[in-house]
Amino acid sequence: MDLTPYLESLEGTTLDQVLLSVAIQGKVAIAMKGRFLLRSVCESFQDRNRIGCAVTDEASCLGYLNSEDYELLICTDFLEEGSGFELARKARLLQPQLKVVVLALGDLIPAEYIDAPWLEAVVAEADFIGDQRPLQAAVMAVMGRHSYRSPSLRSGTLPYLSCPRLTPREYEVLDLLTSGLSDREIAQTLVVSEETAKTYTKRLLKILDVNNRLQAVLKGVRCGMVQL
């Protein structure tokens, strides 16, 4: 999937606009597994002109990187096609100055990549669910020419995960969020008002004890409630 032509149609932000505070001067490449993750990270950039590439597979991202210079690559370890770690390696071969942040949905760094000099920042999915904001920390670290590993990757211990029970409606809303739908689209799907859809989403975040949609979906995945 290539979301790049549709970036201007995206709505607000999902990562508390944290990426806006980072001094990113050049182009950003984003490669995520699935529409929801891709859309969530893209929406964290108010100036979407900075995003030159928003895709879900390795080959498409490398195609964009072959066409012009980029400053930052944010990708997941698993992609719809290809590997995020291999994408990071190949991207750095193409553009040695490129800064790279990998969101590890598998909560680990494969042994062959642990000491790779091109792997500057890695964030475990488990750490993203809490309020530690490791993705933000990782981006700020690489922009400052530092390396970063999120807490569980440093300690080797995953944080405790509490999985609440959801009602059928809450499961339905979580599933729609995972599909990448906005509140407006959720309202249309459930045949309710947009305000009601927003209320459903806010209630779901509170029950899951998370701060935003991205954390909600990642926690839902870890609890076995939904699949990306």
Backbone as a ProteinNet text record, in pm:
[ID]
protein_1_A
[PRIMARY]
MDLTPYLESLEGTTLDQVLLSVAIQGKVAIAMKGRFLLRSVCESFQDRNRIGCAVTDEASCLGYLNSEDYELLICTDFLEEGSGFELARKARLLQPQLKVVVLALGDLIPAEYIDAPWLEAVVAEADFIGDQRPLQAAVMAVMGRHSYRSPSLRSGTLPYLSCPRLTPREYEVLDLLTSGLSDREIAQTLVVSEETAKTYTKRLLKILDVNNRLQAVLKGVRCGMVQL
[TERTIARY]
84.8	0	88	52	124.6	28.4	47.4	-39.9	11.6	128.7	194.1	105.4	31.6	-50.1	-167.9	-199.8	-320.2	-290.3	-166.4	-126.3	-205	-238.1	-308	-449.4	-505.6	-642.7	-651.9	-538.3	-539.7	-587.4	-636	-691.4	-584	-623.7	-536.4	-417	-376.9	-256.9	-290.3	-204.5	-226.2	-110.4	-0.8	115.3	143.7	38.8	51.2	141.1	147.8	226.8	374	420	557.6	659.3	632.3	730.3	741.3	644.2	649.5	757.5	791.3	888	1032.1	1050.5	1184.3	1227.1	1349	1398.4	1431.2	1329.1	1347.6	1343.9	1456.1	1466.6	1442.7	1475.8	1465.3	1342.8	1346.3	1234.7	1232.1	1110.6	1090.6	1027.7	1082.4	1025.3	960.1	837.2	764.1	718.2	754.5	713.9	660.1	530.9	464.8	385.5	363.6	280.7	133.1	65.7	-77.2	-115.5	-238	-289.7	-295.1	-335.9	-353.5	-222.1	-118.4	10.2	63.6	50	98.7	27.8	-103.3	-181.5	-150.8	-137.1	-112.4	18	122.9	251.6	248.8	187.9	178.7	102.9	-3.1	-84.2	-13.1	102.4	176.9	259.9	260	331.9	232	236.5	148.8	188	319.4	369	395.2	294.1	308	391.4	432	524.9	659.3	685.2	810.2	809.3	690	679.3	687.1	796.4	812.7	772	748.7	720	639.5	523.7	440.3	384.8	449.8	417.4	414.8	375.1	366.8	458.2	546.4	634.9	776.2	871	1013.1	1049.5	1004.3	1044.3	999.8	877.2	827.7	908.5	941.8	1019.6	1157.2	1221.9	1353.5	1344.8	1232.8	1214	1213.7	1145	1144.4	1284.5	1352	1485.4	1586.2	1561	1647.6	1628.8	1514.9	1481.9	1529.9	1543.7	1589	1642.3	1708.8	1766.6	1660.9	1676	1587.9	1671.6	1608.3	1678.3	1646.3	1522.2	1477.7	1390.6	1414.9	1330.4	1271.2	1137.6	1068.5	996.8	1026.7	965.7	938.9	851.2	828.8	914.3	944.3	1025.6	951.3	820.3	738.4	668.5	668.2	599.9	504.8	417.4	327.4	406.2	516.3	609.5	750.3	837.5	974.6	996.6	1117.4	1158.9	1201.7	1157.2	1196.8	1344.4	1399.8	1542.1	1625.8	1582.9	1654.1	1634.3	1517	1492	1587.3	1603	1693.8	1837.4	1879.1	2016.7	2038.2	1945.7	1959.4	1947	1860.9	1843.2	1971.5	2039	2164.7	2275	2270.3	2365.6	2339.8	2212.2	2176.1	2209.4	2179.6	2196.8	2263.6	2396.5	2468.8	2433.8	2385.5	2353.2	2214.8	2136.9	1998.4	1991.7	1899.2	1875	1757.7	1767.8	1671	1613.8	1480.4	1411.3	1324.3	1339.9	1260.8	1167.2	1038.8	941.1	931.4	981.5	987.1	857.4	767.6	641.4	665.1	779.7	814.8	887.9	907.1	968.8	1112.5	1181.8	1321.1	1397.5	1529.6	1618.6	1682.5	1663.7	1726.6	1877	1931.3	2072.3	2166.9	2135.9	2226.7	2230.4	2134.4	2129	2164.2	2181.5	2197.7	2309.6	2423.1	2538.2	2559.4	2460.1	2475	2490.6	2594.8	2619.2	2513	2440.1	2337.9	2203.8	2191.3	2065.1	2070.9	2034.1	2053.8	1950.7	1824.8	1720.6	1615.1	1581.9	1479.4	1385.3	1256.1	1152.9	1070.8	1062.5	979.2	832.2	747.3	603.7	551.7	600.1	553.3	576.2	685.3	715.5	628.5	580.5	500.4	363	314.4	179.4	168	276.1	274.2	289	309.6	317	461	552	693.5	732.9	647.9	672.4	809.8	842	975.2	996.6	889	907.8	953.7	893.6	934.6	1081.1	1117.2	1254.7	1352	1311.4	1398.3	1422.1	1314.8	1328.9	1419	1395.9	1478.9	1624.6	1646.3	1783.4	1857.2	1794.4	1865.4	1882.3	1785.5	1802	1916.5	1948.1	2062.5	2188.9	2185	2299.1	2336.5	2235.1	2256.4	2183.7	2220.8	2151.1	2047.3	1953.5	1845.8	1791.7	1765.8	1693	1587.3	1462.3	1356.1	1375.9	1310.4	1338.7	1344.8	1246.2	1246.7	1360.2	1403.8	1517.6	1647.4	1654.1	1772.9	1773.9	1657	1650	1629.9	1574.6	1544.6	1417.4	1339.3	1216	1099.1	995.1	876.8	791.5	730.9	645.4	519	461.7	338.5	224.6	142.7	32	-100.2	-187.7	-320.3	-422	-495.9	-591.1	-734.3	-805.5	-943.7	-1039.8	-1157.9	-1263.2	-1342.6	-1371.8	-1445.7	-1586.1	-1675	-1810.3	-1806.2	-1909.1	-1912.9	-1896.8	-1958.3	-1946.2	-1802.2	-1737.9	-1599.2	-1505.8	-1530.2	-1451.8	-1471.1	-1593.4	-1624.7	-1550.9	-1550.8	-1481.6	-1331.1	-1275.9	-1133.1	-1097	-1179.8	-1155.3	-1157.4	-1249.8	-1258.4	-1137.8	-1091.6	-970.7	-851.1	-843.5	-732.7	-734	-853.6	-865.2	-824.6	-794.8	-749.2	-859	-978.5	-1090.9	-1086	-1126.3	-1138.8	-1271.5	-1295.4	-1422.7	-1539.4	-1517.8	-1623.4	-1656.7	-1553	-1574.7	-1635.6	-1595.4	-1654.9	-1803.5	-1836.5	-1976.3	-2058.2	-2004.1	-2074.5	-2093.7	-1991.2	-1997.8	-2100.1	-2102.3	-2193.2	-2330.2	-2345.6	-2469.9	-2507	-2409.7	-2430.5	-2374.2	-2394.7	-2339.6	-2189.2	-2121.9	-1977.2	-1943.7	-2027.3	-2005.5	-2015.8	-2112	-2125.9	-2003	-1953.1	-1832.7	-1713.7	-1701.9	-1593.1	-1605.5	-1728.9	-1752.6	-1711.1	-1744.3	-1703.2	-1551.6	-1483.4	-1337.2	-1275.9	-1324.7	-1272.4	-1294.7	-1412.5	-1443	-1349.3	-1322.1	-1233.5	-1091.9	-1042.3	-909	-901.8	-1008.3	-1011.1	-1010.5	-1089.1	-1096.2	-962.4	-897.3	-768	-653.3	-683.2	-584.3	-466.7	-501.2	-400	-433.2	-341.1	-354.2	-398.7	-383.3	-418.6	-456.7	-501.1	-548.7	-439.2	-320	-210.9	-180.1	-173.5	-151.1	-265.7	-388.6	-505.1	-495.4	-461.2	-452.8	-337.6	-221.7	-107.9	-137.5	-206.4	-244.1	-346.5	-440.4	-537.1	-470.5	-368.2	-292.9	-222.5	-157.1	-82.2	-175.1	-297.4	-394.3	-472.7	-441.9	-510.8	-651.8	-683.7	-820.1	-839.7	-732.2	-737.2	-604.7	-603	-480.5	-456.4	-330.6	-297.1	-302.2
-120.2	0	124.8	221.3	347.9	460.7	519	626.4	763.9	768.8	896.5	995.7	953.8	1051.7	1108.7	1047	1086.9	1154.3	1194.3	1248.7	1373.2	1456.6	1581.9	1559.3	1441.7	1413.8	1359	1333.6	1277.8	1380.6	1330.6	1419.1	1460.9	1483.3	1538.2	1454.4	1456.9	1386.7	1277.4	1176.3	1064.9	1043.7	1112.4	1096.3	1224.9	1297.5	1420.1	1523.2	1519.3	1613.6	1616.5	1508	1509.6	1521.4	1461.5	1466.6	1605.9	1691.4	1828.3	1909.4	1869.9	1947	1913.7	1812.3	1770.9	1847	1894	1975.2	1886.9	1848.4	1769.1	1863.6	1873	1965.9	1899.5	1770.4	1702	1613.7	1523.4	1434.4	1317.3	1269.3	1155.4	1041.1	920.4	800.1	718.5	673.2	595.5	465.5	353	220.7	141.2	111.9	46.8	-74.9	-167.6	-283.2	-244.5	-230.2	-204.9	-58.7	-36.3	98.8	176.4	110.2	183.8	243	160.8	211.3	319.8	298.1	395.9	529	523.4	645.5	715.4	638.3	696.7	775.9	718.7	789	909.4	894.7	1008	1124.1	1093.5	1199.2	1274.3	1224	1294.5	1409.4	1423.3	1532.5	1636.8	1754.9	1862.3	1907.2	1918.2	1954.2	1825.5	1778.5	1649.7	1660.4	1782.4	1797.7	1735.2	1715.1	1651	1502.4	1444.1	1301.2	1277.7	1217.9	1191.7	1052.3	966.7	826.5	769.5	710.6	647.7	518.5	407	279.1	166.6	47.4	-67.1	-182.4	-158.8	-267.5	-216	-308.1	-275.1	-221.3	-289	-252	-110.9	-75.2	58.7	166.4	141.8	239.9	258.1	148.6	158.3	231.9	215.3	287.7	437.6	483.7	626.1	672.3	590.9	629.3	635.7	562.6	567.2	695.1	762.5	877.2	1010.7	1022.4	1148.4	1125.1	1226.2	1214.8	1229.4	1150.1	1155.8	1177.1	1233.8	1256.9	1150.7	1100	1009.1	898.6	775.3	660.6	605.9	594.1	529.9	408.4	289.6	169.2	67.1	-28.1	-141.1	-258.5	-348.4	-464.9	-555.7	-575.3	-652	-555.9	-590.8	-512.3	-604.2	-547.4	-632	-718.6	-664.4	-741.9	-695.2	-789.6	-755.1	-740.8	-698	-684.8	-542.1	-489.2	-354.7	-344.6	-448.1	-446.1	-448.2	-528.6	-530.8	-400	-343.3	-212.4	-109.2	-109.4	-15.2	-34.7	-160.3	-188.4	-139.6	-174.5	-135.5	15.9	77.2	221.8	295.2	246.7	310.5	289.4	178.5	158.8	260	286.6	384.5	526.2	556.7	691.9	684	684.6	667.5	771.5	888.5	994.3	976.6	882.7	862.5	819.6	878.6	838.9	740.9	636.8	527.1	497.1	483.5	438.9	319.7	207.5	87.1	61.1	44.2	3	-148.9	-218.2	-364.3	-423	-461.4	-522.5	-657.3	-718.7	-846.3	-832.2	-708.2	-679.7	-729.5	-747.7	-790.8	-746.9	-752.1	-725.9	-858.9	-908	-1034.2	-1031.4	-1145.8	-1154.7	-1095.9	-1116.5	-1070.2	-918.3	-849.2	-703.7	-630.4	-702.5	-637.9	-533.3	-567	-476.1	-401.3	-402.7	-336.5	-185.8	-124.5	18.5	107.4	56.7	135.4	133.1	46.5	35.9	127.6	253.6	355.9	350	331.7	339	231.9	159.2	55.5	70.4	65.5	78	-50.8	-115.4	-234.9	-195.2	-272.7	-245.8	-240.7	-329.9	-336.5	-204.8	-136.3	-9.8	103.4	88.7	194.8	204.7	94.1	91.9	177.7	182.9	263.3	411.1	491	636.4	685.4	598.9	636.5	710.4	704.1	773.3	741.6	614.5	579.2	613.5	614	649.5	793.7	879.4	1019	1031.8	958.5	962.6	912.4	808.9	753.1	852.1	918.5	1016.2	1131.2	1181.7	1291.6	1249.3	1122.9	1073.2	1071.2	1013.1	1003.3	1139.7	1230.2	1364.4	1437.7	1397.5	1453.8	1371.6	1276.8	1190.2	1096.8	1046.1	949.1	819.4	712.1	584.9	569.1	474.9	458.1	316	260.5	135.5	158.9	121.4	145.1	55.5	88.5	25.4	-126.9	-194.9	-341.1	-403.2	-334.2	-382.9	-368.5	-267.1	-249	-346.5	-371.9	-456.5	-604.4	-633.5	-771.7	-822.7	-730.9	-768.5	-688.2	-758.2	-689.4	-635.7	-519.6	-464.1	-547.5	-541.1	-613.5	-560.6	-650.9	-612.7	-658.3	-563.3	-593.8	-586.3	-694.3	-701.1	-699.6	-588.5	-580	-656.4	-684.3	-746.3	-635.8	-657.4	-558.4	-608.2	-514.1	-547.4	-572.7	-635	-655.3	-525	-416.2	-287.6	-236.2	-252.2	-206.5	-286.6	-416.4	-497.4	-447.1	-411.6	-363.5	-234	-141.3	-13.8	-36.5	-124.4	-153.4	-212.3	-300.1	-360.7	-255.4	-160.4	-54	39.9	66.5	147.4	77.2	-53.7	-131.8	-129.1	-114.1	-106.6	30	123.4	255	355.4	329.8	420.7	539.8	655.7	775.6	769.9	864.6	870	886.7	966.5	988.2	858.6	784	657.5	552.3	555	463	494.2	622.7	664.3	613.2	625.4	579.1	427.9	356.3	210	161.6	226.4	184.9	251.4	342.7	418.2	493.4	571.4	658.4	795.8	894.2	1027.1	1025.4	1125.7	1134.2	1158.1	1235.7	1259.3	1129.3	1045.3	915.9	828.9	832.2	755.2	803.6	935.4	989.9	945	938.8	892.4	746.5	665	524.1	511.6	592.2	584.9	627.8	738.7	786.9	684.4	620.7	520.2	400.4	361.3	247.9	277.3	399.4	437.3	431	476.3	475.4	332.7	244.6	105.9	35	62.7	0.5	67.6	183	258.7	301.1	361.7	412	556.5	622.9	766.1	802.1	710	742.5	615.9	635.3	524	422	471.7	381.5	289.5	344.9	261.6	162.8	207.1	119.6	-1.8	22.9	-86.9	-180.4	-124.7	-209.4	-293.3	-235	-312.5	-419.5	-385.1	-483	-600.8	-572.8	-678.9	-766.8	-704.1	-781	-864.5	-816.7	-890	-992.9	-1003.2	-1100.8	-1062.7	-934	-887	-861.4	-818.9	-788.6	-827.7	-827.1	-852.9	-739.6	-700.5	-599	-660.6
0	0	0	-81.4	-88.7	-52.9	65.9	114.1	73.2	14.1	-15.4	-91.1	-194.2	-268.2	-189.1	-74.6	-1.2	133	156.2	285.4	324.6	226.9	257.8	309	284.9	327	468.9	534.2	668.7	769.1	883.2	984.8	1084.9	1212.7	1316.9	1351.6	1477.4	1520	1619.1	1625.7	1716.8	1812.4	1792.2	1879.6	1956	1991.4	2069.9	2003.1	1873.3	1794	1835.5	1898.9	1948.8	1837	1723.9	1616.4	1557	1587.3	1536.6	1606.5	1728.8	1806.7	1770.3	1686.9	1648.2	1523.2	1524	1412.4	1292.6	1219.1	1098	978.8	910.5	799.3	665	655	526.9	516.4	419	393.5	492.5	519.5	608.8	529.8	545.9	486.4	597.4	573.6	673.1	608.2	670.6	621.1	739.3	737	850.2	804.1	895.6	865.7	879	767.7	769.8	766.8	724.8	705.8	837.6	945.2	1070.1	1120.3	1132.1	1180.2	1088.3	958.1	861.4	879.2	888.5	902.8	1035.4	1143.5	1275.4	1280.3	1224.7	1227.3	1133.9	1017.9	925.2	988.3	1063.8	1122.7	1233.8	1277.7	1381.6	1324.5	1193.1	1128.5	1079.7	1139	1092.3	952.4	929.8	797.3	719.9	649.2	580.9	453.6	419.8	308.3	340.9	470.3	512.4	478.5	465	437.8	287.6	245.6	103.1	63.4	163.8	136.4	252.1	224.2	327.3	268.7	298.3	234.7	337.4	291.1	381	339.1	244	200.2	175.9	181.3	169.7	31.8	-72.8	-208.7	-245.7	-212.4	-246	-175.5	-47.6	28.1	-34.2	-70.9	-133.4	-267.5	-337.2	-462.5	-440.3	-335.9	-303	-261.4	-181.1	-133.6	-247.2	-352.8	-470.7	-550	-531.1	-615	-558.6	-426	-366.9	-226.7	-171.1	-37.5	71.4	177.7	294	419.6	520.7	646.9	751.7	750.8	856.3	798.3	845.2	812.7	942.3	946.4	1058.1	1001.6	1054	999.4	1109.1	1080	1169.5	1124.3	1219.3	1183.5	1085.4	1108	1014.8	919.3	791.9	690.3	615.3	534.2	456.8	359.8	309.5	227.3	261.3	298.7	331.6	480.6	516.2	655.4	684.8	798.3	837.1	868.8	930.1	961.5	833.2	736.4	608.7	533.5	545.4	484.7	543.2	675.6	740.9	691.7	681.2	634.9	492.4	404	263.2	245.5	326.8	318	355.3	458.3	498.4	395.4	322.1	213.4	101.5	75.5	-26.7	16.5	143.9	196.2	334.5	340.1	466.4	573.2	532.3	628.4	690.3	638.4	682.5	829.3	904.3	1042.6	1043.9	1129.6	1125.2	1262.9	1268.9	1390.4	1353	1424.8	1399.2	1516.6	1487.7	1588.1	1580.4	1684.2	1684.2	1737.9	1647	1688	1754.5	1725.4	1786.5	1918.7	1964.6	2095.2	2108.3	1998.2	2006.8	1882.3	1895.6	1782.8	1745.7	1623.5	1584	1608.6	1646.4	1686.3	1582.5	1454.3	1349.3	1334.7	1399.2	1387.3	1517.2	1625.4	1756.8	1758	1700.5	1704.6	1572.3	1486	1356.4	1375.1	1321.3	1340.7	1277.2	1177.5	1109.8	1183.2	1284.9	1357.4	1479.3	1456.7	1559.2	1671.5	1637.7	1740.4	1716.9	1825.3	1818	1937.3	1909.7	2012.6	2015.3	2131	2144	2150.4	2085.6	2087.5	2231.2	2316.2	2455.3	2528.4	2498.6	2565.4	2512.6	2390.2	2331.4	2395.9	2452.2	2507.2	2632.5	2711.8	2833.3	2802.5	2904.9	2889.1	2882.9	2839.7	2838.1	2710.6	2609	2483	2423.8	2410.2	2360	2213.1	2131.2	1991	1978.5	2058.8	2059.5	2101.8	2208.1	2257.5	2152	2079.4	1975.9	1862.9	1818.1	1710.7	1755	1875.9	1925.6	1940.2	1979.4	1994.8	1861.6	1759	1631.1	1565.5	1586.8	1532.2	1599.9	1722.8	1794	1777.9	1682.1	1649.3	1764.1	1834.6	1942.5	1908.3	1976.9	1959.9	2070.5	2050.8	2149.6	2146.2	2263.6	2280.2	2387	2360.6	2458.6	2581.5	2694.3	2823.9	2825.2	2765.8	2774.3	2692.9	2587.3	2510	2588.2	2674.4	2758.4	2874.8	2933	3052.8	3021.8	2904.4	2870.4	2934.9	2997.3	3066.4	3011.2	2968.4	2916.2	3030.7	3015.5	3120.3	3138.5	3258.9	3289.2	3202.7	3152	3065	3125.7	3153.6	3207	3093.9	3071.9	2961.3	3014.3	2999.2	3048.4	2957.7	3009.5	2928.5	2859.2	2732.6	2654.6	2622.9	2605.5	2560.2	2409.2	2353.8	2207.8	2129.7	2176.5	2107.7	2114.2	2229.5	2244.9	2154.9	2143.3	2049.6	1906.7	1873.6	1740.1	1709.9	1806.5	1788.5	1776.1	1859	1852.5	1716.9	1666.1	1535.7	1425.4	1435.9	1335.4	1343.8	1466.9	1483	1418.9	1439.9	1384.6	1232	1174.5	1028.3	974.5	1065.5	1023.3	1001.1	1054.6	1033.4	1129.3	1079.9	1161.9	1237.1	1329.7	1401.7	1303.5	1201.9	1102.5	1030.2	993.7	922.7	1015.5	1143.2	1240.9	1256.7	1261.8	1273.7	1155.7	1036.1	916.9	918.7	964.9	969.1	1071.6	1187.8	1295.1	1286.2	1189.5	1170.3	1299.1	1348.2	1463.7	1428.2	1515.1	1490.1	1514.4	1458.3	1478.4	1625.6	1695.6	1838.9	1917.9	1881.2	1948.3	1922.3	1799.6	1765.7	1847.1	1863.5	1944.1	2089.9	2140	2276.8	2291.1	2191.5	2193	2200.5	2119.7	2115.6	2248.3	2304	2431.9	2543	2542.8	2644.2	2630.6	2506.5	2482.6	2532.6	2505.6	2553.2	2705.8	2770.6	2917	2970.3	2910.6	2956.2	2936.1	2823.7	2795.7	2871.2	2933.7	3010	2921.9	2808.5	2715.7	2680.6	2611.5	2586.1	2444.7	2351.4	2213.8	2137.5	2015.9	1933.3	1904.8	1877.8	1843.7	1960.9	2081.7	2199.7	2217.6	2191.2	2206.5	2114.1	1989	1893.1	1927.7	1962.5	1997.3	2121.6	2219.2	2337.8	2300.1	2213.1	2167	2099	2020.9	1953.2	2055.5	2152.6	2253.5	2341	2361.7	2444	2362.6	2233.3	2150.1	2111.9	2122.8	2091.7	1943	1874.7	1731.9	1668.3	1536.5	1461.8	1362.8	1348.6	1248.1	1109.8
[MASK]
++++++++++++++++++++++++++++++++++++++++++++++++++++++++++++++++++++++++++++++++++++++++++++++++++++++++++++++++++++++++++++++++++++++++++++++++++++++++++++++++++++++++++++++++++++++++++++++++++++++++++++++++++++++++++++++++++++

